[in-house]
């Protein structure tokens, strides 16, 4: 199994994204599992096989800090290799996508 992980911290909260790929049952295709964790808990999952886009968020979650809500979005693009980006309230906090 191949795994790519991206981590960030925002206002003391831990954000992590994991993207894992492994051969399917017939070894003719790959299966993908992308997960968004906030403070160690899974808040969103996506099972798309190939993320060609990075314009629309693949995963979403929310961080609540006192009375404010902060939207966490994950963008992905993978053709030959997977690239990920974590944004909070529209601002990039980690990743290898512009």
Buried (B, 14 or more C-beta within 10 A) or exposed (E): EEEBEBEBEBEEBEBBBBBBBEEEEEEEEEEBBBBBBBEEEEBBEBEEEEBEEBEEBBBEBEBEEEEEEBEBBBBBBBEEEBBBBBBBEEEBBBBEEE
